[in-house]
Amino acid sequence: MNETIRSDAADWSTSPLDREIVVTRVVNADRTAVCQAWTDHDQIVKWFGPEGFTCKTHEIDIRTGGVWRFDMIAPDGTCFSNKMDFLRVDSPRVIEALHGKDADEDPHRFRLLVTFDEQDDGKTVVTLRQIHPTPERRKVVVGFGAVELGGQTLSKLAAHVERF
């Protein structure tokens, strides 16, 4: 991708809307705990992914410059290879990564931005933003249910952190 790393969430306001997917969830926990659920390798593997999916991790280093290579395993046993290259991990504010298949070249890889905004009541607004390489790819991803699946992932995150 030819895009530069954004310095903060406000920089994403100029990103092409015809390639973007946004999913948001209010989580009943403070932002440090919510962000830690994303950055702690012992926690993220317990909740990440849609309902019924599990993760099998091959390599995990969640920090700026780190990588997470994993298989997402569907309820029917189908295995989807995944790789996140972390461009920026600024806890507890933001995580920015490139997400795609665990392959050297993936033309469908997308930019992911996760922000954690604490409300006055101690709850946290988690926003997932995806910028896909083309409007056509975004349409394919929306078509197979990425918005709903992203919502399920954030619901699993909420259930995980709200237990404590």
MDTraj code that builds the backbone (N, CA, C; nanometers):
import mdtraj as md
import numpy as np

residues = "MET ASN GLU THR ILE ARG SER ASP ALA ALA ASP TRP SER THR SER PRO LEU ASP ARG GLU ILE VAL VAL THR ARG VAL VAL ASN ALA ASP ARG THR ALA VAL CYS GLN ALA TRP THR ASP HIS ASP GLN ILE VAL LYS TRP PHE GLY PRO GLU GLY PHE THR CYS LYS THR HIS GLU ILE ASP ILE ARG THR GLY GLY VAL TRP ARG PHE ASP MET ILE ALA PRO ASP GLY THR CYS PHE SER ASN LYS MET ASP PHE LEU ARG VAL ASP SER PRO ARG VAL ILE GLU ALA LEU HIS GLY LYS ASP ALA ASP GLU ASP PRO HIS ARG PHE ARG LEU LEU VAL THR PHE ASP GLU GLN ASP ASP GLY LYS THR VAL VAL THR LEU ARG GLN ILE HIS PRO THR PRO GLU ARG ARG LYS VAL VAL VAL GLY PHE GLY ALA VAL GLU LEU GLY GLY GLN THR LEU SER LYS LEU ALA ALA HIS VAL GLU ARG PHE".split()
xyz = np.array([
    [0.0853, -0.1176, 0.0000],
    [0.0000, 0.0000, 0.0000],
    [0.0891, 0.1229, 0.0000],
    [0.0434, 0.2254, -0.0639],
    [0.1234, 0.3464, -0.0750],
    [0.0905, 0.4488, 0.0313],
    [0.0033, 0.4159, 0.1235],
    [-0.0363, 0.5122, 0.2245],
    [0.0707, 0.5261, 0.3318],
    [0.0807, 0.6453, 0.3864],
    [0.1750, 0.6679, 0.4944],
    [0.1105, 0.6304, 0.6270],
    [0.1943, 0.6076, 0.7264],
    [0.1424, 0.5819, 0.8601],
    [0.0829, 0.7109, 0.9115],
    [-0.0369, 0.7033, 0.9627],
    [-0.1058, 0.8219, 1.0141],
    [-0.0568, 0.8495, 1.1555],
    [-0.0424, 0.9772, 1.1910],
    [0.0099, 1.0079, 1.3246],
    [-0.0956, 0.9923, 1.4332],
    [-0.2211, 1.0091, 1.4000],
    [-0.3278, 0.9833, 1.4962],
    [-0.4585, 0.9620, 1.4204],
    [-0.5630, 0.9308, 1.4951],
    [-0.6910, 0.8964, 1.4312],
    [-0.7447, 1.0101, 1.3460],
    [-0.7179, 1.1362, 1.3846],
    [-0.7689, 1.2496, 1.3069],
    [-0.7130, 1.2485, 1.1647],
    [-0.5914, 1.1971, 1.1461],
    [-0.5321, 1.1910, 1.0131],
    [-0.6091, 1.0990, 0.9189],
    [-0.6893, 1.0082, 0.9761],
    [-0.7648, 0.9168, 0.8923],
    [-0.8874, 0.9830, 0.8309],
    [-0.9172, 1.1070, 0.8691],
    [-1.0365, 1.1738, 0.8172],
    [-1.0268, 1.1979, 0.6668],
    [-0.9095, 1.1919, 0.6091],
    [-0.8939, 1.2123, 0.4654],
    [-0.8869, 1.0816, 0.3877],
    [-0.9019, 0.9693, 0.4544],
    [-0.8932, 0.8415, 0.3848],
    [-1.0153, 0.8203, 0.2963],
    [-0.9984, 0.7489, 0.1870],
    [-1.1083, 0.7277, 0.0921],
    [-1.2233, 0.6474, 0.1530],
    [-1.3378, 0.7088, 0.1619],
    [-1.4533, 0.6436, 0.2231],
    [-1.5044, 0.5253, 0.1414],
    [-1.4774, 0.5241, 0.0123],
    [-1.5249, 0.4129, -0.0698],
    [-1.4418, 0.2857, -0.0500],
    [-1.3387, 0.2921, 0.0340],
    [-1.2572, 0.1743, 0.0662],
    [-1.2628, 0.1399, 0.2148],
    [-1.3416, 0.2126, 0.2927],
    [-1.3371, 0.2024, 0.4380],
    [-1.4555, 0.1254, 0.4965],
    [-1.4261, 0.0500, 0.6019],
    [-1.5274, -0.0155, 0.6851],
    [-1.5002, 0.0285, 0.8278],
    [-1.6066, 0.0669, 0.9002],
    [-1.5933, 0.1115, 1.0388],
    [-1.6904, 0.0321, 1.1256],
    [-1.6385, -0.0242, 1.2354],
    [-1.7205, -0.0964, 1.3326],
    [-1.6855, -0.0413, 1.4699],
    [-1.7876, -0.0103, 1.5503],
    [-1.7662, 0.0516, 1.6810],
    [-1.8431, -0.0240, 1.7882],
    [-1.7880, -0.0234, 1.9087],
    [-1.8529, -0.0880, 2.0234],
    [-1.8149, -0.0135, 2.1509],
    [-1.9116, 0.0087, 2.2391],
    [-1.8834, 0.0620, 2.3721],
    [-1.8616, -0.0569, 2.4649],
    [-1.7478, -0.0554, 2.5348],
    [-1.7103, -0.1655, 2.6236],
    [-1.7114, -0.1138, 2.7667],
    [-1.7712, -0.1899, 2.8555],
    [-1.7845, -0.1503, 2.9953],
    [-1.6559, -0.1830, 3.0728],
    [-1.5477, -0.1130, 3.0360],
    [-1.4178, -0.1282, 3.1019],
    [-1.3327, -0.0081, 3.0637],
    [-1.2325, 0.0214, 3.1469],
    [-1.1471, 0.1362, 3.1158],
    [-1.0570, 0.1040, 2.9969],
    [-1.0113, 0.2088, 2.9293],
    [-0.9393, 0.1882, 2.8037],
    [-0.8059, 0.1157, 2.8212],
    [-0.7421, 0.1304, 2.9360],
    [-0.6167, 0.0579, 2.9574],
    [-0.6417, -0.0921, 2.9545],
    [-0.7465, -0.1371, 3.0216],
    [-0.7790, -0.2799, 3.0242],
    [-0.8202, -0.3291, 2.8856],
    [-0.8967, -0.2471, 2.8140],
    [-0.9434, -0.2876, 2.6808],
    [-0.8257, -0.2961, 2.5843],
    [-0.7391, -0.1960, 2.5867],
    [-0.6227, -0.1994, 2.4988],
    [-0.5300, -0.3143, 2.5357],
    [-0.5156, -0.3410, 2.6641],
    [-0.4292, -0.4508, 2.7068],
    [-0.4815, -0.5854, 2.6560],
    [-0.6131, -0.5984, 2.6432],
    [-0.6691, -0.7220, 2.5878],
    [-0.6242, -0.7420, 2.4427],
    [-0.5943, -0.6323, 2.3724],
    [-0.5422, -0.6387, 2.2354],
    [-0.3916, -0.6616, 2.2324],
    [-0.3179, -0.6062, 2.3274],
    [-0.1719, -0.6095, 2.3186],
    [-0.1080, -0.7227, 2.3980],
    [-0.1805, -0.7854, 2.4870],
    [-0.1288, -0.8969, 2.5660],
    [-0.1536, -1.0266, 2.4884],
    [-0.0454, -1.0923, 2.4473],
    [-0.0608, -1.2110, 2.3629],
    [-0.1389, -1.3232, 2.4310],
    [-0.1365, -1.3290, 2.5640],
    [-0.2150, -1.4314, 2.6335],
    [-0.3650, -1.4020, 2.6273],
    [-0.4015, -1.2744, 2.6194],
    [-0.5434, -1.2384, 2.6158],
    [-0.6023, -1.2421, 2.4745],
    [-0.5336, -1.1826, 2.3778],
    [-0.5936, -1.1678, 2.2443],
    [-0.6319, -1.3014, 2.1826],
    [-0.5539, -1.4046, 2.2086],
    [-0.5837, -1.5357, 2.1497],
    [-0.7090, -1.5988, 2.2096],
    [-0.7547, -1.5493, 2.3240],
    [-0.8744, -1.6039, 2.3891],
    [-1.0035, -1.5484, 2.3300],
    [-0.9998, -1.4270, 2.2725],
    [-1.1249, -1.3655, 2.2292],
    [-1.1266, -1.3233, 2.0828],
    [-1.0137, -1.3108, 2.0167],
    [-1.0098, -1.2514, 1.8833],
    [-1.0829, -1.3378, 1.7806],
    [-1.1613, -1.2727, 1.6967],
    [-1.2322, -1.3392, 1.5880],
    [-1.3814, -1.3452, 1.6123],
    [-1.4573, -1.3755, 1.5079],
    [-1.6033, -1.3854, 1.5187],
    [-1.6474, -1.5023, 1.6063],
    [-1.7767, -1.5051, 1.6365],
    [-1.8355, -1.6120, 1.7179],
    [-1.8032, -1.7483, 1.6579],
    [-1.7591, -1.8402, 1.7439],
    [-1.7310, -1.9762, 1.7019],
    [-1.5937, -1.9981, 1.6418],
    [-1.5212, -1.8900, 1.6110],
    [-1.3876, -1.9004, 1.5535],
    [-1.2838, -1.9049, 1.6652],
    [-1.1743, -1.9745, 1.6396],
    [-1.0616, -1.9783, 1.7326],
    [-0.9346, -1.9408, 1.6565],
    [-0.8309, -1.9074, 1.7333],
    [-0.7022, -1.8713, 1.6741],
    [-0.5960, -1.9732, 1.7126],
    [-0.5152, -2.0110, 1.6153],
    [-0.3962, -2.0911, 1.6408],
    [-0.2770, -2.0038, 1.6023],
    [-0.2007, -1.9606, 1.7019],
    [-0.0910, -1.8671, 1.6803],
    [0.0372, -1.9413, 1.6437],
    [0.1070, -1.8868, 1.5428],
    [0.2376, -1.9382, 1.5017],
    [0.3500, -1.8484, 1.5523],
    [0.3221, -1.7186, 1.5595],
    [0.4199, -1.6199, 1.6048],
    [0.3410, -1.4981, 1.6514],
    [0.3825, -1.4383, 1.7639],
    [0.3105, -1.3212, 1.8128],
    [0.4065, -1.2272, 1.8844],
    [0.4045, -1.1010, 1.8407],
    [0.4866, -0.9954, 1.8990],
    [0.4116, -0.8644, 1.8745],
    [0.3230, -0.8302, 1.9671],
    [0.2353, -0.7147, 1.9468],
    [0.3034, -0.5900, 2.0024],
    [0.3750, -0.5244, 1.9139],
    [0.4441, -0.3983, 1.9415],
    [0.4716, -0.3328, 1.8069],
    [0.5059, -0.2058, 1.8066],
    [0.5433, -0.1401, 1.6825],
    [0.6574, -0.2178, 1.6181],
    [0.6380, -0.2587, 1.4933],
    [0.7365, -0.3382, 1.4219],
    [0.7205, -0.4881, 1.4399],
    [0.6282, -0.5299, 1.5265],
    [0.6061, -0.6722, 1.5523],
    [0.5098, -0.7342, 1.4522],
    [0.4871, -0.8636, 1.4684],
    [0.3997, -0.9371, 1.3774],
    [0.3206, -1.0412, 1.4570],
    [0.1988, -1.0694, 1.4082],
    [0.1188, -1.1799, 1.4605],
    [0.0792, -1.2657, 1.3421],
    [0.1293, -1.3881, 1.3380],
    [0.0936, -1.4852, 1.2360],
    [0.0057, -1.5899, 1.3025],
    [-0.1130, -1.6119, 1.2466],
    [-0.2069, -1.7040, 1.3094],
    [-0.3038, -1.7593, 1.2075],
    [-0.3640, -1.8712, 1.2430],
    [-0.4734, -1.9274, 1.1645],
    [-0.6025, -1.8983, 1.2382],
    [-0.7015, -1.8515, 1.1657],
    [-0.8361, -1.8329, 1.2179],
    [-0.9133, -1.9573, 1.1751],
    [-0.9636, -2.0303, 1.2726],
    [-1.0291, -2.1575, 1.2437],
    [-1.1799, -2.1418, 1.2641],
    [-1.2546, -2.1653, 1.1565],
    [-1.3999, -2.1499, 1.1573],
    [-1.4646, -2.2671, 1.2314],
    [-1.5907, -2.2508, 1.2712],
    [-1.6608, -2.3593, 1.3402],
    [-1.6638, -2.4906, 1.2602],
    [-1.6619, -2.4813, 1.1260],
    [-1.6640, -2.6031, 1.0434],
    [-1.5242, -2.6603, 1.0194],
    [-1.4206, -2.5987, 1.0822],
    [-1.2842, -2.6473, 1.0694],
    [-1.2029, -2.5811, 0.9593],
    [-1.2669, -2.4974, 0.8774],
    [-1.1942, -2.4268, 0.7724],
    [-1.0890, -2.3362, 0.8357],
    [-0.9694, -2.3400, 0.7784],
    [-0.8557, -2.2651, 0.8331],
    [-0.8227, -2.1477, 0.7409],
    [-0.8165, -2.0281, 0.7971],
    [-0.7827, -1.9076, 0.7230],
    [-0.6516, -1.8519, 0.7778],
    [-0.5486, -1.8470, 0.6953],
    [-0.4212, -1.7923, 0.7415],
    [-0.4323, -1.6402, 0.7546],
    [-0.3670, -1.5861, 0.8568],
    [-0.3702, -1.4425, 0.8838],
    [-0.2320, -1.3949, 0.9259],
    [-0.2066, -1.2693, 0.8966],
    [-0.0841, -1.2044, 0.9418],
    [-0.1142, -1.0572, 0.9650],
    [-0.0739, -1.0084, 1.0816],
    [-0.0813, -0.8658, 1.1115],
    [0.0604, -0.8146, 1.1318],
    [0.0970, -0.7155, 1.0534],
    [0.2232, -0.6439, 1.0725],
    [0.1894, -0.5148, 1.1456],
    [0.2401, -0.5001, 1.2671],
    [0.2049, -0.3845, 1.3501],
    [0.2910, -0.2639, 1.3139],
    [0.2250, -0.1625, 1.2610],
    [0.2920, -0.0393, 1.2223],
    [0.3084, 0.0552, 1.3411],
    [0.2087, 0.0496, 1.4317],
    [0.2125, 0.1383, 1.5488],
    [0.1286, 0.0774, 1.6596],
    [0.1893, 0.0652, 1.7763],
    [0.1168, 0.0246, 1.8961],
    [0.1478, 0.1316, 1.9996],
    [0.0491, 0.2157, 2.0254],
    [0.0618, 0.3284, 2.1186],
    [-0.0450, 0.3097, 2.2264],
    [-0.0131, 0.2245, 2.3238],
    [-0.1094, 0.1914, 2.4298],
    [-0.1257, 0.3100, 2.5243],
    [-0.2458, 0.3370, 2.5709],
    [-0.3718, 0.2693, 2.5406],
    [-0.4552, 0.3420, 2.4356],
    [-0.3915, 0.4110, 2.3440],
    [-0.4641, 0.4953, 2.2487],
    [-0.5005, 0.4273, 2.1174],
    [-0.4010, 0.3643, 2.0520],
    [-0.4217, 0.3214, 1.9137],
    [-0.3305, 0.2039, 1.8775],
    [-0.3839, 0.1206, 1.7884],
    [-0.3063, 0.0141, 1.7253],
    [-0.3297, 0.0279, 1.5753],
    [-0.2216, 0.0262, 1.4993],
    [-0.2310, 0.0338, 1.3536],
    [-0.1523, -0.0820, 1.2955],
    [-0.2133, -0.1528, 1.2006],
    [-0.1495, -0.2718, 1.1444],
    [-0.1901, -0.2895, 0.9990],
    [-0.1131, -0.3703, 0.9290],
    [-0.1524, -0.4229, 0.7992],
    [-0.1983, -0.5659, 0.8241],
    [-0.3171, -0.6012, 0.7720],
    [-0.3780, -0.7315, 0.8020],
    [-0.4118, -0.8008, 0.6710],
    [-0.3699, -0.9245, 0.6606],
    [-0.4006, -1.0032, 0.5421],
    [-0.3663, -1.1485, 0.5648],
    [-0.3470, -1.2203, 0.4555],
    [-0.3077, -1.3611, 0.4626],
    [-0.1622, -1.3705, 0.5082],
    [-0.1273, -1.4843, 0.5638],
    [0.0110, -1.5105, 0.6025],
    [0.0871, -1.5554, 0.4779],
    [0.1191, -1.4564, 0.3934],
    [0.1895, -1.4814, 0.2678],
    [0.2790, -1.3609, 0.2388],
    [0.3835, -1.3832, 0.1598],
    [0.4736, -1.2728, 0.1267],
    [0.4011, -1.1603, 0.0530],
    [0.3151, -1.1960, -0.0378],
    [0.2385, -1.0969, -0.1133],
    [0.0901, -1.1270, -0.0996],
    [0.0139, -1.0283, -0.0573],
    [-0.1314, -1.0425, -0.0464],
    [-0.1945, -0.9154, -0.1013],
    [-0.2469, -0.9195, -0.2230],
    [-0.3050, -0.7988, -0.2828],
    [-0.4298, -0.7487, -0.2105],
    [-0.4863, -0.8321, -0.1229],
    [-0.6076, -0.7931, -0.0507],
    [-0.5794, -0.7438, 0.0906],
    [-0.4534, -0.7356, 0.1279],
    [-0.4165, -0.6878, 0.2614],
    [-0.4731, -0.5472, 0.2815],
    [-0.5209, -0.5223, 0.4035],
    [-0.5811, -0.3920, 0.4329],
    [-0.5154, -0.3289, 0.5546],
    [-0.5319, -0.1993, 0.5661],
    [-0.4806, -0.1243, 0.6810],
    [-0.5881, -0.1260, 0.7888],
    [-0.5478, -0.1556, 0.9117],
    [-0.6384, -0.1632, 1.0261],
    [-0.5974, -0.0582, 1.1286],
    [-0.6930, 0.0165, 1.1761],
    [-0.6698, 0.1118, 1.2840],
    [-0.7712, 0.0810, 1.3936],
    [-0.7220, 0.0581, 1.5137],
    [-0.8081, 0.0340, 1.6298],
    [-0.7811, 0.1466, 1.7279],
    [-0.8871, 0.2215, 1.7627],
    [-0.8710, 0.3289, 1.8607],
    [-0.9515, 0.2972, 1.9855],
    [-0.9015, 0.3488, 2.0977],
    [-0.9613, 0.3260, 2.2290],
    [-0.9856, 0.4625, 2.2915],
    [-1.1129, 0.5010, 2.3013],
    [-1.1494, 0.6323, 2.3547],
    [-1.2288, 0.6145, 2.4830],
    [-1.1729, 0.6648, 2.5928],
    [-1.2387, 0.6486, 2.7229],
    [-1.3466, 0.7545, 2.7392],
    [-1.4624, 0.7109, 2.7829],
    [-1.5736, 0.8010, 2.8134],
    [-1.5613, 0.8477, 2.9587],
    [-1.6358, 0.9512, 2.9933],
    [-1.6343, 1.0032, 3.1307],
    [-1.6840, 0.9014, 3.2329],
    [-1.7666, 0.8060, 3.1886],
    [-1.8209, 0.7054, 3.2804],
    [-1.7289, 0.5846, 3.2967],
    [-1.6071, 0.5910, 3.2395],
    [-1.5115, 0.4820, 3.2528],
    [-1.5235, 0.3742, 3.1472],
    [-1.6259, 0.3828, 3.0636],
    [-1.6399, 0.2878, 2.9534],
    [-1.5481, 0.3319, 2.8394],
    [-1.5247, 0.2413, 2.7455],
    [-1.4341, 0.2689, 2.6350],
    [-1.5043, 0.2471, 2.5016],
    [-1.4900, 0.3427, 2.4122],
    [-1.5386, 0.3281, 2.2756],
    [-1.4235, 0.2687, 2.1935],
    [-1.4457, 0.1492, 2.1421],
    [-1.3476, 0.0838, 2.0561],
    [-1.3958, 0.1000, 1.9125],
    [-1.3095, 0.1538, 1.8279],
    [-1.3436, 0.1719, 1.6873],
    [-1.2430, 0.0974, 1.6014],
    [-1.2951, 0.0093, 1.5172],
    [-1.2148, -0.0641, 1.4186],
    [-1.2358, 0.0033, 1.2840],
    [-1.1279, 0.0454, 1.2227],
    [-1.1362, 0.1039, 1.0883],
    [-1.0479, 0.0226, 0.9963],
    [-1.1041, -0.0170, 0.8837],
    [-1.0298, -0.0897, 0.7813],
    [-1.0270, -0.0054, 0.6547],
    [-0.9090, 0.0062, 0.5945],
    [-0.8973, 0.0701, 0.4633],
    [-0.8504, -0.0386, 0.3668],
    [-0.9385, -0.0742, 0.2745],
    [-0.9100, -0.1800, 0.1788],
    [-0.8400, -0.1226, 0.0555],
    [-0.7681, -0.2058, -0.0198],
    [-0.6871, -0.1545, -0.1300],
    [-0.7677, -0.0918, -0.2440],
    [-0.8921, -0.1381, -0.2632],
    [-0.9763, -0.0839, -0.3713],
    [-1.1221, -0.0805, -0.3250],
    [-1.2038, 0.0027, -0.3879],
    [-1.3475, -0.0001, -0.3573],
    [-1.4094, -0.1366, -0.3887],
    [-1.3602, -0.2032, -0.4912],
    [-1.4132, -0.3340, -0.5286],
    [-1.3842, -0.4371, -0.4196],
    [-1.2647, -0.4326, -0.3626],
    [-1.2313, -0.5264, -0.2553],
    [-1.3175, -0.4993, -0.1329],
    [-1.3393, -0.3724, -0.1013],
    [-1.4271, -0.3375, 0.0111],
    [-1.5651, -0.3979, -0.0111],
    [-1.6172, -0.3875, -0.1327],
    [-1.7499, -0.4410, -0.1637],
    [-1.7540, -0.5926, -0.1424],
    [-1.6490, -0.6640, -0.1832],
    [-1.6412, -0.8091, -0.1620],
    [-1.6429, -0.8405, -0.0128],
    [-1.5626, -0.7678, 0.0643],
    [-1.5506, -0.7926, 0.2083],
    [-1.6834, -0.7639, 0.2795],
    [-1.7477, -0.6542, 0.2438],
    [-1.8798, -0.6242, 0.3012],
    [-1.9787, -0.7338, 0.2613],
    [-1.9695, -0.7800, 0.1388],
    [-2.0599, -0.8832, 0.0881],
    [-2.0514, -1.0151, 0.1621],
    [-1.9328, -1.0534, 0.2095],
    [-1.9253, -1.1797, 0.2836],
    [-1.9479, -1.1623, 0.4327],
    [-1.9838, -1.0408, 0.4764],
    [-2.0260, -1.0217, 0.6149],
    [-1.9235, -0.9636, 0.7089],
    [-1.8221, -0.8944, 0.6568],
    [-1.7152, -0.8417, 0.7420],
    [-1.7649, -0.7463, 0.8504],
    [-1.8689, -0.6705, 0.8224],
    [-1.9201, -0.5772, 0.9228],
    [-1.9792, -0.6544, 1.0410],
    [-2.0629, -0.7521, 1.0118],
    [-2.1216, -0.8349, 1.1175],
    [-2.0137, -0.9133, 1.1926],
    [-1.9189, -0.9693, 1.1193],
    [-1.8122, -1.0469, 1.1821],
    [-1.7240, -0.9576, 1.2696],
    [-1.6986, -0.8353, 1.2254],
    [-1.6250, -0.7395, 1.3083],
    [-1.7013, -0.7055, 1.4350],
    [-1.8323, -0.6907, 1.4226],
    [-1.9157, -0.6661, 1.5401],
    [-1.9105, -0.7819, 1.6382],
    [-1.9107, -0.9047, 1.5855],
    [-1.8999, -1.0218, 1.6727],
    [-1.7650, -1.0243, 1.7446],
    [-1.6595, -0.9874, 1.6740],
    [-1.5268, -0.9824, 1.7346],
    [-1.5236, -0.8823, 1.8492],
    [-1.5817, -0.7639, 1.8279],
    [-1.5841, -0.6643, 1.9347],
    [-1.6738, -0.7083, 2.0501],
    [-1.7785, -0.7842, 2.0218],
    [-1.8623, -0.8392, 2.1296],
    [-1.7830, -0.9383, 2.2139],
    [-1.7010, -1.0203, 2.1489],
    [-1.6164, -1.1143, 2.2230],
    [-1.5121, -1.0406, 2.3070],
    [-1.4573, -0.9326, 2.2527],
    [-1.3648, -0.8487, 2.3299],
    [-1.4346, -0.7950, 2.4540],
    [-1.5556, -0.7402, 2.4348],
    [-1.6306, -0.6841, 2.5485],
    [-1.6568, -0.7896, 2.6538],
    [-1.7015, -0.9065, 2.6114],
    [-1.7291, -1.0144, 2.7084],
    [-1.6021, -1.0543, 2.7832],
    [-1.4904, -1.0543, 2.7132],
    [-1.3634, -1.0911, 2.7764],
    [-1.3240, -0.9909, 2.8852],
    [-1.3232, -0.8625, 2.8528],
    [-1.2757, -0.7632, 2.9524],
    [-1.3786, -0.7318, 3.0584],
    [-1.5052, -0.7486, 3.0292],
    [-1.6092, -0.7167, 3.1273],
    [-1.6201, -0.8235, 3.2352],
    [-1.5557, -0.9376, 3.2166],
    [-1.5556, -1.0424, 3.3192],
    [-1.4731, -1.0031, 3.4417],
    [-1.3800, -0.9120, 3.4246],
    [-1.2871, -0.8768, 3.5327],
    [-1.3344, -0.7593, 3.6130],
])
top = md.Topology()
chain = top.add_chain()
for i, resn in enumerate(residues, 1):
    res = top.add_residue(resn, chain, resSeq=i)
    for name in ("N", "CA", "C"):
        top.add_atom(name, md.element.get_by_symbol(name[0]), res)
traj = md.Trajectory(xyz[None], top)
